[in-house]
Amino acid sequence: MKITPQMTDRAIGAVVGSACGDALGAPYEFQPSVPDHRPVQMKAGGQWTIGEWTDDTSMSVPILEVLAQRQSLTSPSSLAHLVDRWVSWSRRAKDVGIQTSAVLSGLRGDHSEAAATASAQRIHQARGKSGGNGSLMRTGPVALGYLDDPDGLVEAARRVSDLTHFDPDAGDASVLWSLAIRQAIVHGDLDLRSGLTWLPAERRQPWADLIDDAEGRHPRHYERKSGWVVAAFQAAWAAIVGSSGYAEAVERAVRVGGDTDTVAAIAGSLAGARWGYSSVPWAWRRHLHGWPGWGEADLVSHAVRAVRAIGPEDWPLADRMPVETPPHAIPHPHDAGVILGTLAGLEELPATCNAVVSLCRVGTGPLQRPFPADRHATFWLIDERGRNLDPAGVLRDAAKAVATLRAEGRTVYLHCVAGQSRTTAAAVAYAVRHRGVSVDDAVRAVTAALPSARLQVFGDVLRDLPADPAG
């Protein structure tokens, strides 16, 4: 299967979107549902720092590691790797689900698939149930390794679920959600029902009824039962089908109350796959981090490698991306605290610059003047017509990132590769949305300031960018 830029965008969205939902929901966990008039914010709370993901994302990291190595999730060695990584993580994790903790603690040194599934079965038989949401919460990355193989995806999703959850409801939910993520990445739509044909015949209609029920409800209907895999599945689907985009879907998921981080992580994986990484707000990505010492860039890198075979000279593994244009540093005509430049200029930043907004791919190697992740905003924007999922949304978010950093007193270096199309478009968007400048005046001033400015790709998009009422 040929992987298009849009598919890559959506694949990254499945991973980063889930992690952001997890981190957004963490400080609201086990609290009452959040009313609609109260804003949902990325913040610290409880034992979690701002932007820190929980066990939901931590348990998906080893899955992503396997897929980034282009390995199968149905091989005994890969499944043993997952169990081994989970056991190591659980020894020092802040939080481990009750079902998962019991299964892992019962392994006694044998980390094979057979030992894990046997432990899961013992726990199920001892307690009479094992239908928690702990396997569904981590299933987001599974589809990335099987975009051209739905049958293989079904087997992989169920076997990964079975490692800790014996209840067939957990496996069914993971299969349905993984197939929906694959559908969203490949085709760009939401379709949960087509996966029903991959379930055992006697379980298809009950799940179809559950999907129907969720579509008529608000996610908070499931507040008291959200730790159960079926209710978490329904709450996440209710959040998505009642939304017009990624951010709204995840916010609705957080409003459910109860197991907020898990429901938001589940919803975020499918919403991210539908609307793409480019739809995930930088304000949520900015502080993203968690076990095993990863941040947003690590999730992006592994997601790309999971869906595309790339070499060490390719993004996102390359130490440096090719430089096409010499450096320049030109003050924004409407805000001298924003410096417009090129990729090459990252190595020759003006001394006053203490934040960066990148509109192009940047290498993994350390910059001459490295910045903390929360002061280096990156955006998925391709300088070709028809290659972006939502160029207007990305430009709005990039402009907001510039405005946020400026409000913090930063001098911002705004750049793409050549300081031409993307830099021009973002500079105009910033002027229009946050400096009160008309589109025509902003275009004239920015194109006059930049030596090679051009707007062939994004000119029409800019015409539809209203000023941001928040300033």
FENNORTA-V105992 format. One record per residue. SS is DSSP state (h for helix, s for strand, l for the rest). PHI is phi in radians with two decimals (none if undefined). OMEGA is omega in radians with two decimals (none if undefined). Layout:
ss->SS phi->PHI omega->OMEGA
ss->SS phi->PHI omega->OMEGA
This chain:
ss->l phi->none omega->3.08
ss->l phi->-1.37 omega->-3.13
ss->l phi->-1.59 omega->-3.12
ss->l phi->-1.47 omega->3.06
ss->h phi->-1.01 omega->3.13
ss->h phi->-1.15 omega->3.11
ss->h phi->-1.16 omega->3.09
ss->h phi->-1.10 omega->3.09
ss->h phi->-0.99 omega->-3.11
ss->h phi->-1.24 omega->3.10
ss->h phi->-1.13 omega->3.06
ss->h phi->-1.07 omega->3.13
ss->h phi->-1.05 omega->3.12
ss->h phi->-1.07 omega->-3.09
ss->h phi->-1.50 omega->-3.12
ss->h phi->-1.18 omega->3.11
ss->h phi->-1.09 omega->3.09
ss->h phi->-1.19 omega->-3.13
ss->h phi->-1.09 omega->3.11
ss->h phi->-1.17 omega->3.07
ss->h phi->-1.06 omega->3.10
ss->h phi->-1.02 omega->-3.11
ss->h phi->-1.17 omega->3.11
ss->h phi->-1.16 omega->-3.09
ss->h phi->-1.43 omega->-3.02
ss->h phi->-0.96 omega->-3.10
ss->l phi->-1.24 omega->3.12
ss->l phi->-1.73 omega->-3.03
ss->l phi->-1.07 omega->3.09
ss->l phi->1.10 omega->3.02
ss->l phi->-1.83 omega->3.09
ss->l phi->-1.07 omega->3.13
ss->l phi->-1.02 omega->-3.08
ss->l phi->-1.60 omega->-3.14
ss->l phi->-1.15 omega->-3.04
ss->l phi->-1.12 omega->-3.09
ss->l phi->-1.38 omega->-3.12
ss->l phi->-1.64 omega->-3.13
ss->l phi->-1.19 omega->3.02
ss->l phi->-1.67 omega->-3.02
ss->l phi->-2.23 omega->2.97
ss->l phi->-1.32 omega->-3.03
ss->l phi->-2.70 omega->3.00
ss->l phi->-1.41 omega->3.10
ss->s phi->-3.11 omega->-3.10
ss->l phi->1.09 omega->3.13
ss->l phi->-1.61 omega->-3.02
ss->s phi->-1.86 omega->3.03
ss->l phi->-1.41 omega->-3.10
ss->l phi->-1.08 omega->3.11
ss->l phi->1.37 omega->-3.09
ss->s phi->-1.52 omega->3.09
ss->l phi->-1.42 omega->-3.05
ss->l phi->-1.89 omega->-3.14
ss->h phi->-1.08 omega->3.14
ss->h phi->-0.97 omega->-3.13
ss->h phi->-1.41 omega->-3.13
ss->h phi->-1.00 omega->3.14
ss->h phi->-1.28 omega->3.09
ss->h phi->-1.46 omega->-3.10
ss->h phi->-1.04 omega->3.11
ss->h phi->-1.08 omega->3.06
ss->h phi->-1.08 omega->3.12
ss->h phi->-1.13 omega->3.11
ss->h phi->-1.05 omega->3.14
ss->h phi->-1.06 omega->-3.10
ss->h phi->-1.18 omega->3.11
ss->h phi->-1.14 omega->3.06
ss->l phi->-1.51 omega->3.13
ss->l phi->1.07 omega->3.12
ss->l phi->-1.78 omega->-3.13
ss->l phi->-1.48 omega->3.07
ss->l phi->-1.49 omega->3.09
ss->l phi->-1.90 omega->3.10
ss->l phi->-1.51 omega->3.13
ss->h phi->-0.98 omega->-3.12
ss->h phi->-1.19 omega->3.12
ss->h phi->-1.16 omega->-3.14
ss->h phi->-1.16 omega->3.06
ss->h phi->-1.15 omega->3.08
ss->h phi->-1.07 omega->3.11
ss->h phi->-1.02 omega->-3.10
ss->h phi->-1.08 omega->-3.14
ss->h phi->-1.07 omega->3.12
ss->h phi->-1.15 omega->3.13
ss->h phi->-1.14 omega->3.13
ss->h phi->-1.10 omega->3.13
ss->h phi->-1.05 omega->3.13
ss->h phi->-1.11 omega->-3.02
ss->h phi->-1.14 omega->-3.11
ss->l phi->-1.19 omega->-3.11
ss->l phi->-2.31 omega->-3.13
ss->l phi->-1.23 omega->3.07
ss->l phi->-1.19 omega->-3.03
ss->l phi->-2.67 omega->3.06
ss->l phi->-2.31 omega->3.14
ss->l phi->-1.02 omega->-3.06
ss->h phi->-1.04 omega->-3.13
ss->h phi->-1.10 omega->-3.11
ss->h phi->-1.09 omega->3.14
ss->h phi->-1.04 omega->-3.13
ss->h phi->-1.13 omega->3.14
ss->h phi->-1.14 omega->-3.09
ss->h phi->-1.16 omega->-3.13
ss->h phi->-1.24 omega->3.14
ss->l phi->-1.61 omega->-3.05
ss->l phi->-1.41 omega->3.09
ss->l phi->0.97 omega->3.00
ss->l phi->1.61 omega->3.11
ss->l phi->-1.68 omega->-3.05
ss->l phi->-1.83 omega->-3.13
ss->l phi->-1.31 omega->3.07
ss->h phi->-1.03 omega->-3.12
ss->h phi->-1.08 omega->-3.14
ss->h phi->-1.18 omega->-3.12
ss->h phi->-1.18 omega->-3.13
ss->h phi->-1.16 omega->3.08
ss->h phi->-1.15 omega->3.09
ss->h phi->-1.12 omega->3.11
ss->h phi->-1.09 omega->3.13
ss->h phi->-1.18 omega->3.11
ss->h phi->-1.06 omega->3.13
ss->h phi->-1.10 omega->3.13
ss->h phi->-1.07 omega->-3.11
ss->h phi->-1.20 omega->3.14
ss->h phi->-1.24 omega->-3.06
ss->h phi->-1.79 omega->-3.13
ss->l phi->1.42 omega->3.14
ss->l phi->-2.82 omega->3.04
ss->l phi->-2.79 omega->-3.06
ss->l phi->-1.68 omega->3.06
ss->s phi->-1.24 omega->-3.06
ss->l phi->-1.57 omega->-2.99
ss->l phi->-1.20 omega->3.07
ss->l phi->-1.60 omega->3.08
ss->h phi->-1.13 omega->-3.07
ss->h phi->-1.12 omega->-3.04
ss->h phi->-1.82 omega->-3.00
ss->h phi->-1.42 omega->-3.06
ss->h phi->-0.85 omega->-3.08
ss->h phi->-1.33 omega->-2.95
ss->h phi->-0.96 omega->-3.08
ss->h phi->-1.08 omega->-3.06
ss->h phi->-1.07 omega->3.13
ss->h phi->-1.57 omega->-3.00
ss->l phi->-2.42 omega->-3.11
ss->l phi->-1.13 omega->3.12
ss->l phi->-1.88 omega->-3.04
ss->l phi->-2.56 omega->-3.13
ss->h phi->-1.09 omega->3.11
ss->h phi->-1.13 omega->3.08
ss->h phi->-1.12 omega->3.12
ss->h phi->-1.12 omega->3.13
ss->h phi->-1.04 omega->3.13
ss->h phi->-1.12 omega->-3.11
ss->h phi->-1.10 omega->-3.10
ss->h phi->-1.07 omega->-3.11
ss->h phi->-1.27 omega->-3.12
ss->h phi->-1.21 omega->3.08
ss->h phi->-1.17 omega->3.09
ss->h phi->-1.12 omega->-3.07
ss->h phi->-1.12 omega->3.14
ss->l phi->-1.03 omega->-3.10
ss->l phi->-2.26 omega->-3.03
ss->l phi->-2.26 omega->-3.09
ss->l phi->-1.36 omega->-3.08
ss->l phi->-1.03 omega->-3.13
ss->h phi->-1.09 omega->3.08
ss->h phi->-1.04 omega->3.13
ss->h phi->-1.13 omega->3.11
ss->h phi->-1.18 omega->3.11
ss->h phi->-1.05 omega->-3.12
ss->h phi->-1.06 omega->3.14
ss->h phi->-1.14 omega->3.10
ss->h phi->-1.12 omega->-3.11
ss->h phi->-1.07 omega->-3.09
ss->h phi->-1.21 omega->3.14
ss->h phi->-1.13 omega->3.10
ss->h phi->-1.14 omega->3.10
ss->h phi->-1.16 omega->3.09
ss->h phi->-1.13 omega->3.08
ss->h phi->-1.02 omega->3.13
ss->h phi->-1.02 omega->-3.12
ss->h phi->-1.15 omega->-3.13
ss->h phi->-1.15 omega->-3.04
ss->h phi->-1.35 omega->-2.99
ss->h phi->-1.99 omega->3.07
ss->l phi->1.31 omega->3.11
ss->l phi->-2.32 omega->3.13
ss->l phi->-1.88 omega->-3.13
ss->l phi->-2.62 omega->-3.14
ss->l phi->-1.57 omega->-3.02
ss->h phi->-1.32 omega->-3.10
ss->h phi->-1.11 omega->3.11
ss->h phi->-1.30 omega->-3.09
ss->h phi->-1.06 omega->-3.10
ss->h phi->-1.18 omega->3.11
ss->h phi->-1.57 omega->3.09
ss->l phi->-1.58 omega->2.99
ss->l phi->-0.95 omega->-2.99
ss->h phi->-0.94 omega->-3.07
ss->h phi->-1.27 omega->-3.11
ss->h phi->-1.85 omega->-3.08
ss->h phi->-1.22 omega->-3.09
ss->h phi->-1.15 omega->3.07
ss->h phi->-1.01 omega->3.11
ss->h phi->-1.26 omega->3.06
ss->h phi->-1.06 omega->3.12
ss->h phi->-1.14 omega->3.12
ss->h phi->-1.14 omega->3.09
ss->h phi->-1.13 omega->3.10
ss->h phi->-1.02 omega->-3.11
ss->h phi->-1.07 omega->-3.10
ss->h phi->-1.13 omega->-3.07
ss->h phi->-1.23 omega->3.11
ss->l phi->-1.83 omega->-3.03
ss->l phi->-2.29 omega->2.96
ss->l phi->-1.46 omega->-3.12
ss->h phi->-0.94 omega->-3.07
ss->h phi->-1.19 omega->3.02
ss->h phi->-1.02 omega->-3.04
ss->h phi->-1.75 omega->-3.03
ss->h phi->-0.90 omega->-3.00
ss->h phi->-1.28 omega->-3.09
ss->h phi->-2.00 omega->-2.96
ss->l phi->-1.18 omega->3.04
ss->l phi->-1.37 omega->3.09
ss->s phi->-1.48 omega->-3.01
ss->h phi->-1.04 omega->-3.11
ss->h phi->-1.17 omega->3.13
ss->h phi->-1.17 omega->3.10
ss->h phi->-1.11 omega->3.07
ss->h phi->-1.02 omega->-3.12
ss->h phi->-1.16 omega->-3.14
ss->h phi->-1.09 omega->3.14
ss->h phi->-1.14 omega->3.13
ss->h phi->-1.18 omega->3.10
ss->h phi->-1.06 omega->3.12
ss->h phi->-1.12 omega->-3.08
ss->h phi->-1.31 omega->-3.04
ss->h phi->-1.21 omega->3.09
ss->l phi->-1.61 omega->-3.02
ss->l phi->-2.16 omega->3.11
ss->l phi->-1.87 omega->-3.12
ss->l phi->-2.99 omega->-3.07
ss->h phi->-1.01 omega->-3.03
ss->h phi->-1.06 omega->3.13
ss->h phi->-1.12 omega->3.14
ss->h phi->-1.07 omega->-3.10
ss->h phi->-1.24 omega->3.08
ss->h phi->-1.07 omega->3.09
ss->h phi->-1.10 omega->3.11
ss->h phi->-1.15 omega->3.12
ss->h phi->-1.13 omega->-3.11
ss->l phi->-1.18 omega->-3.10
ss->l phi->-1.08 omega->-3.02
ss->l phi->1.37 omega->-3.13
ss->l phi->1.24 omega->-3.07
ss->l phi->-1.48 omega->-2.97
ss->h phi->-1.11 omega->-3.07
ss->h phi->-1.13 omega->-3.11
ss->h phi->-1.26 omega->3.11
ss->h phi->-1.07 omega->3.14
ss->h phi->-1.23 omega->3.07
ss->h phi->-1.15 omega->3.12
ss->h phi->-1.11 omega->3.12
ss->h phi->-1.07 omega->-3.11
ss->h phi->-1.11 omega->3.14
ss->h phi->-1.17 omega->-3.13
ss->h phi->-1.35 omega->3.09
ss->h phi->-1.11 omega->3.09
ss->h phi->-1.13 omega->3.10
ss->h phi->-1.20 omega->3.14
ss->h phi->-1.36 omega->-3.02
ss->h phi->-1.79 omega->2.98
ss->l phi->1.55 omega->3.05
ss->h phi->-1.00 omega->-3.10
ss->h phi->-1.16 omega->3.10
ss->h phi->-1.65 omega->-3.09
ss->l phi->-1.46 omega->-3.03
ss->l phi->-1.05 omega->3.08
ss->h phi->-1.07 omega->3.12
ss->h phi->-1.03 omega->3.08
ss->h phi->-1.52 omega->-3.13
ss->h phi->-1.31 omega->-2.92
ss->l phi->-0.97 omega->-3.04
ss->l phi->-1.88 omega->-2.99
ss->l phi->-1.11 omega->3.12
ss->s phi->-2.91 omega->3.09
ss->s phi->2.91 omega->3.13
ss->l phi->-1.07 omega->0.14
ss->l phi->-1.77 omega->-3.08
ss->l phi->1.38 omega->-3.12
ss->s phi->-1.59 omega->2.97
ss->s phi->-2.26 omega->-3.10
ss->h phi->-1.00 omega->-3.08
ss->h phi->-1.05 omega->3.13
ss->h phi->-1.20 omega->3.08
ss->h phi->-1.10 omega->3.13
ss->h phi->-1.08 omega->-3.10
ss->h phi->-1.02 omega->-3.11
ss->h phi->-1.19 omega->3.12
ss->h phi->-1.13 omega->3.12
ss->h phi->-1.10 omega->-3.13
ss->h phi->-1.16 omega->3.13
ss->h phi->-1.20 omega->-3.08
ss->h phi->-1.84 omega->-3.11
ss->l phi->-2.41 omega->3.01
ss->l phi->-1.41 omega->-3.10
ss->l phi->-2.26 omega->3.11
ss->l phi->-1.75 omega->-3.10
ss->l phi->-1.16 omega->3.13
ss->l phi->-1.59 omega->-3.09
ss->l phi->-1.70 omega->2.98
ss->l phi->-1.22 omega->0.15
ss->l phi->-1.74 omega->-3.14
ss->l phi->-1.62 omega->-3.04
ss->l phi->-1.09 omega->3.08
ss->l phi->-1.15 omega->3.11
ss->l phi->-2.45 omega->3.04
ss->l phi->-1.53 omega->-3.12
ss->l phi->-1.02 omega->3.12
ss->l phi->-1.75 omega->-3.05
ss->l phi->-1.83 omega->-3.02
ss->l phi->-2.36 omega->3.10
ss->l phi->-1.03 omega->-3.13
ss->l phi->-1.21 omega->2.88
ss->l phi->-2.61 omega->-3.11
ss->s phi->-2.41 omega->-3.04
ss->s phi->-2.11 omega->3.11
ss->s phi->-1.08 omega->3.05
ss->s phi->-1.06 omega->-3.06
ss->l phi->-1.12 omega->-3.13
ss->l phi->-1.95 omega->3.11
ss->s phi->-2.88 omega->-3.10
ss->s phi->-1.18 omega->3.08
ss->s phi->-1.45 omega->3.05
ss->s phi->-2.05 omega->-3.10
ss->s phi->-1.84 omega->-3.11
ss->s phi->-1.65 omega->-3.05
ss->s phi->-2.65 omega->-3.07
ss->l phi->-2.18 omega->3.10
ss->l phi->-1.07 omega->3.13
ss->h phi->-1.04 omega->-3.12
ss->h phi->-1.19 omega->3.08
ss->h phi->-1.06 omega->3.13
ss->h phi->-1.58 omega->3.14
ss->h phi->-2.34 omega->-3.07
ss->l phi->-1.13 omega->2.99
ss->l phi->-1.00 omega->-3.07
ss->l phi->-1.04 omega->-3.09
ss->l phi->-1.35 omega->-3.08
ss->l phi->-1.29 omega->3.11
ss->l phi->-2.33 omega->3.01
ss->s phi->-2.75 omega->-3.08
ss->s phi->-2.34 omega->2.96
ss->s phi->-2.11 omega->-3.08
ss->s phi->-1.80 omega->3.14
ss->l phi->-1.85 omega->-3.14
ss->l phi->-2.47 omega->3.13
ss->l phi->-1.27 omega->-3.13
ss->l phi->-2.13 omega->-3.13
ss->l phi->-1.12 omega->-3.09
ss->l phi->-1.46 omega->-3.10
ss->l phi->-1.17 omega->3.14
ss->l phi->-1.15 omega->3.07
ss->l phi->-1.32 omega->3.09
ss->l phi->-1.00 omega->3.02
ss->l phi->-2.16 omega->-3.09
ss->l phi->-1.20 omega->3.13
ss->l phi->-2.11 omega->3.00
ss->l phi->-1.03 omega->-3.08
ss->h phi->-1.01 omega->-3.10
ss->h phi->-1.35 omega->3.06
ss->h phi->-2.06 omega->3.04
ss->s phi->-2.26 omega->-3.13
ss->s phi->-1.52 omega->-3.14
ss->s phi->-2.13 omega->-3.08
ss->l phi->-2.39 omega->3.11
ss->l phi->-1.60 omega->-3.13
ss->l phi->-2.54 omega->-3.08
ss->l phi->-1.89 omega->-3.03
ss->l phi->-1.48 omega->3.09
ss->l phi->-2.59 omega->3.10
ss->l phi->-1.11 omega->3.05
ss->l phi->1.36 omega->-3.09
ss->l phi->-1.82 omega->-3.12
ss->l phi->-1.92 omega->3.10
ss->l phi->-1.25 omega->-3.07
ss->l phi->-2.63 omega->-3.08
ss->h phi->-1.07 omega->3.12
ss->h phi->-1.12 omega->3.11
ss->h phi->-1.11 omega->3.12
ss->h phi->-1.14 omega->3.14
ss->h phi->-1.12 omega->3.07
ss->h phi->-1.07 omega->-3.10
ss->h phi->-1.22 omega->3.10
ss->h phi->-1.11 omega->3.10
ss->h phi->-1.09 omega->3.12
ss->h phi->-1.16 omega->3.09
ss->h phi->-1.08 omega->3.09
ss->h phi->-1.04 omega->-3.11
ss->h phi->-1.10 omega->3.12
ss->h phi->-1.11 omega->3.14
ss->h phi->-1.14 omega->3.09
ss->h phi->-1.14 omega->3.13
ss->h phi->-1.13 omega->3.08
ss->l phi->-1.51 omega->3.12
ss->l phi->1.53 omega->-3.12
ss->l phi->-1.47 omega->2.90
ss->l phi->-1.71 omega->-2.91
ss->s phi->-1.85 omega->3.01
ss->s phi->-1.67 omega->-3.10
ss->s phi->-1.86 omega->-3.02
ss->s phi->-2.64 omega->2.84
ss->l phi->-2.19 omega->-3.12
ss->l phi->-1.24 omega->-3.03
ss->l phi->-1.90 omega->-3.12
ss->l phi->1.15 omega->-3.07
ss->l phi->-1.97 omega->-2.96
ss->h phi->-1.25 omega->-3.05
ss->h phi->-1.19 omega->3.10
ss->h phi->-1.08 omega->3.11
ss->h phi->-1.04 omega->-3.10
ss->h phi->-1.09 omega->-3.13
ss->h phi->-1.19 omega->3.11
ss->h phi->-1.13 omega->3.07
ss->h phi->-1.15 omega->3.13
ss->h phi->-1.04 omega->3.11
ss->h phi->-1.10 omega->-3.13
ss->h phi->-1.11 omega->-3.10
ss->h phi->-1.26 omega->-3.00
ss->h phi->-1.46 omega->-3.01
ss->h phi->-2.23 omega->3.12
ss->l phi->-2.12 omega->3.07
ss->l phi->1.25 omega->-3.10
ss->l phi->-1.70 omega->3.08
ss->l phi->-1.20 omega->3.14
ss->h phi->-1.04 omega->-3.10
ss->h phi->-1.07 omega->-3.14
ss->h phi->-1.16 omega->3.14
ss->h phi->-1.15 omega->3.12
ss->h phi->-1.08 omega->-3.13
ss->h phi->-1.06 omega->-3.06
ss->h phi->-1.21 omega->-3.10
ss->h phi->-1.22 omega->-3.14
ss->h phi->-1.18 omega->3.06
ss->h phi->-1.25 omega->-3.10
ss->h phi->-1.37 omega->-3.08
ss->l phi->-1.53 omega->-3.04
ss->l phi->-1.16 omega->-3.08
ss->l phi->-2.19 omega->-3.08
ss->l phi->-1.08 omega->3.03
ss->l phi->-2.69 omega->-3.06
ss->l phi->-2.29 omega->-3.11
ss->l phi->-1.06 omega->-3.06
ss->l phi->-1.43 omega->-2.97
ss->l phi->-1.94 omega->-3.10
ss->h phi->-1.02 omega->-3.13
ss->h phi->-1.14 omega->3.13
ss->h phi->-1.08 omega->-3.08
ss->h phi->-1.15 omega->-3.13
ss->h phi->-1.13 omega->-3.08
ss->l phi->-1.81 omega->-3.13
ss->l phi->-1.69 omega->3.09
ss->l phi->-1.35 omega->3.05
ss->l phi->-1.13 omega->3.10
ss->l phi->-1.37 omega->-3.12
ss->l phi->-1.10 omega->3.12
ss->l phi->-1.42 omega->3.10
ss->l phi->1.50 omega->none
